Amino acid sequence: MQKGKSSWISQENNPDAVHIYVRIWTASQQPRRGTALSVLSAAVFRKKSMRRWNMHYRQNWQGILSICRKAGKLAMGLEPTKDAMYRGTVSGVLVASDASAKTRKEAAFYCGQAQVPCLELAFTKADFAQMIGRGSGVLAICDDGFFRKMQLLAEQEKQEPRGEA
């Protein structure tokens, strides 16, 4: 490729191919100092894939859970959840997918007693640990607005299930 010329680099047969636009700059055409462009400028355009959607979905959950925790509206663990239910401050309960059968049964029982909705998510305890800093199988949300948003996210997940990319 000559200096000052542009070209596309791509793999036509692969639908998930990474398309790269490369431009080699001549000395007189170099971009101004401080701009994002450099001697070799490359912009990567990816085809929209399920992996990208999964990350967006995970970031939504991570954002809402971390804000909820910082606001003090999140009880982490089965015992703190039960205590919050006895106080009557719980709006809803989230259960991890890899929680034990006993934990799920207890969470469902206490949710039924307190007449609180219980959502079982596709996230594991390790996912919760990465999102909010503590791995727990049961999370109690103590704010109506936060839990409504979480229900909307869960409904979107049911309507558009994420692929395993």
N, C-alpha and C positions, 0 to 999 in steps of 0.2 A: 504494500500500500504506500502511495506517495504522500509526502507532507502536504497538508492543506486539503486533503481529500477525505471524504466520509464514506463509510460502507456499513452495511448490515451484516452481522454474523448470526446465523441461525441454523437450526436443524429442521428441515421441512417435514420429515417423516414423523417426528415425535411431537404429539400434541402438547405435552407438558414441557417442551423445550424452553430453554432460557434464551431470549433474544437480546443480543447486545449490540448497541450502537456505539461504534468507536470512531473517534476523530483524532488524527495526529495534527498537532498545531505546528505551524512554522514559527520561527523566532519573531517575525513581525506581527503575527496574529495572536500571540499569547494573551490570555485574558488578564484583566487587571489583577493586581495583587490584592488578596483578601477575598476574592470570590471563590465560590465552591469549585469552579473549574480549575483544572491543572493541566500539565503537559499532556497527559493521556486522560481523556474524559470518557467515561463509560456510564451509560444509564441502562439499568437492567429492568426489563419489562417482563413480568411473569404472567402467564395465563392464570386467571382467577381459579383457584383450586380449593378443595375441601380443607387442606391443611391451613390455608390462610383464614378460612371461615372459622375453623376450630380455634385458632389462636385468638380471633376477635371475640368469640363466644367466651373463652376462658378469661380474657382480659375484662370483659363485662362483669363476670362473677367475682373476679379478684378485686376489681374496683369497688363494687358495692359491699363486699364482705369487709374489706379493709376500712372503708369509711364507717361502716356500722360498728366495727370494733373500736375505732378511734373515738366514736361518739359515745361509747360505753353502752351500746344497745345490743351487745352480743354476749350470750352466756355459752361457754365452751365446756362440753362434757355433759354426761348424763346427770350427775348429782346437781351441778349448778342449774341445769335445765329444770330439774324437778323443783328446786328451791324457787326459781323464778315463776314456775307454774303455780306453786302454792301462794306466792305473793300476788298472782293475777296479772303480771306484767308481760307475759309472752303473747306475741301476735302469731307466731308460727315456729315450726321446728324443721330443721334440715337434718337428714340422716345420710351418712356416707354409704356408698355402695358396698364397701367391704366391712361394714360393721357386723358384729356377730349376730346370730339369730336371736340370742337372749336380749341384746341391746335394742334391736329393732322391735322386738315384742314389748319390752318395757316402754320404749319411746311411744309406740302406738297406743299402749294402755293408758299412759299418763296424758297423751294428747286427747284421747277419747274422754277421759275424766274431766279434763279442763276445757273440752270442746274447742280445741285448737287444731288447725290444719297441720298435717305432717307431710313433708315432701321428701321423697327418696331421690337423691341426685346421682348422676353418673360419676361423680367425683369420689376419689378414695380418701382415706385419712391422710395419706402422703400428699395428695393434692391440696387438702385443707391446710396441712402444715406449711406447704410452700406458699399458699395464698395469704394466710393470716398469721403465720409464725407459730402455730401450735396444732399438732395433729390430734384431732378429736373426731369421734364417730358421730356425735350428736351436737348440733348447734341450735341454740334458741335465739330467735330474733325478737327483741323487745320493743319494736317500733312498727306501727302499722304501715307507714310509707315505705320503709325498707322492705318489709315482707311483701307488699303489693308489687314492688318492682321485681323482687325475686320470683314471684309467681308468674309475672309476665315473661321473664327470661325462661322459666321452665316450660311455659306454654309454647314459646317460640321453638324451643328444643324439640317438643313433641311434634309440632307442625313440620319442621325442617330438621329431621334427624341428621346429626353430623356423621360423616363417613370416617372410617378408620384409615386415615392416610398416613 
